[in-house]
Amino acid sequence: MRHLSLLACLALAAGGAAAADVGRDHDSILAMRGEYDVDFAFDETVLLAPGYARAPAMRSGGSELVVVVEDTPTRIVLQHLLVDARSGHVTKHWRQDWTYEAPTRFEFSADQTWRVRAIPASVTRGAWTQCVYEVSDAPRYCGTGRWSYDNDVPTWTSDPGWRPLPRREYTRRSDYNALAMLNRHTLTPGGWTHEQFNTKVRRGADGGQHEIAREFGFNDYTRSSAVDFTPARDYWNATAGYWARVRQRWNGFLAAAPGVHLKTRLDGMAMIIPLFTQAEAVQAGGEVADARIDAVFAEFVAKAPSGD
């Protein structure tokens, strides 16, 4: 009996430790909300294709508000909003969803196609899956990994995965069509960072893969009070309900297999423009019927074709 009691105590202690870890992970993810100056830097490093010349380094930046859309112990949704410091103009930016021990995720499988697949139990156990979305809430990529706290530095590292070309590239590059990627988020005293370890790959219809170059991306989010983010908060307060309806429609394609296929060009503008226009109408006090949102999805979104 004493032996059984000891095992029971050890099990309870392990369960308590796991719960504490999940709570710490949750708070680490939530710590990414706030007001930031953001610097974006991308550098090609290792050149892999014969005769390939290194592309120029890319540098940009902006002012970004990260707001909490959803917050439960095992799921957090963060929306990024760009603000032009001079004009106060607001642009809905990317979104990141975090789910603890997610059973499935979407994976970029071909041009404009994302398939929903089960995550192996060994990968998702004790891990958080981060899924990233386009400005229209269309899918971009997912990664699964565990948070670590070595030397009191909160860091999350994803497993390897695939993503489509970033917006900074697909308007001017045709020599590759996918990024093999691994992502790392780290909390810092001044904010947080997002490191991207990318390989530019030309994927063929026959399954062949031709690596072009490796790239390191570094996004540095530094907390700032120099910019008035009131316009971003006003925009989100006015349009959050509208964008929730848009997400609901995406979820209809991404919650279960087979996944989704977009019937737009790579830039996605054919879908971005009508959705942003509808959001502007809502912000101005107007109403957008469900049928108008449905019409956009009917024109540009379909289930992924069957097969792998």
LINKA-V328411 format. One line per field, one symbol per residue. ss: DSSP state (A for helix, B for strand, O for the rest). psi: psi as a letter, one per 40 degrees, with the letter a starting at -180 (. if undefined). burial: I if it has 16 or more other C-alpha atoms within 10 Angstrom, else O. A space follows every 50 residues. Layout:
# LINKA-V328411
ss: ???
psi: ???
burial: ???
This chain:
# LINKA-V328411
ss: OAAAAAAAAAAAAAAAAAAAAAAAAAAAAAOOOBBBBBBBBBBBBBBOOO OOOOOOOBBBBBBBBBBBBBBBOOBBBBBBBBBOOOOOOBBBBBBBBBBB OOOBBBBBBBOOBBBBBBOOAAAAOOOBBBBBBOOOOOBBBBBBBOBBOA AAOOBBBOOOBBBOOOAAAAOOOOOOOBBBBBBBBBBBOOBBBBBBBBBB BBBOOOOOBBBBBBBBBBBBBBBOOOOOOAAAAAAAAAAAAAAAAAAAAA AAAAOOOOBBBBOOOOOOAAAAAAAAAAAAAAAOOOOOOAAAAAAAAAAA BBBOOOOO
psi: ddddddddddddddddddddddddddddddeeiahihhhhhhhhchhdhh ehhhiiihhiiahhhhihdihidehhhhhhhihhdddehhhhaiihhhhh fhdiiihhdihfhhhhiihidddeheihhhhiiideeiiciiihiiiifh ffhhhhhiiiaiiihidedeeeheeieihhihihhhhidebiihhhgihh hhhideeihhhdiiihihhhhhhieeihedddddddddeddddddddddd dddediidaihhfiideedddddddddddddddeeaihidddddddddde hiiiiii.
burial: OOOOOOOOOOOOOOOOOOOOIIOOIIOIIIOIIIIIIIIOIIIIOOIIOO OOOOOOOOOOOOIIIIIOOOOOOOIIIIIIIIIIOOOOOIIIIIIIIIII IIOIIIIIIIIIIIIIIOIOOOIIIIIIIIIIIIIIIIIIIIIIIIIOOO OOOIIIIIOOIIIIIOOOOIOOOOOIIIIIIIIIIIIOOOIIIIIIIIII IIIOOOOOOOIIIIIIIIIIIIIIOOIIIOIIIOIIOIIOOIIOOIOOII OOIIOIIIIIIIIOOIOIOOIIOOIIOIIOOIIOOOOOOOOOIOOOIOOO IOIIOOOO
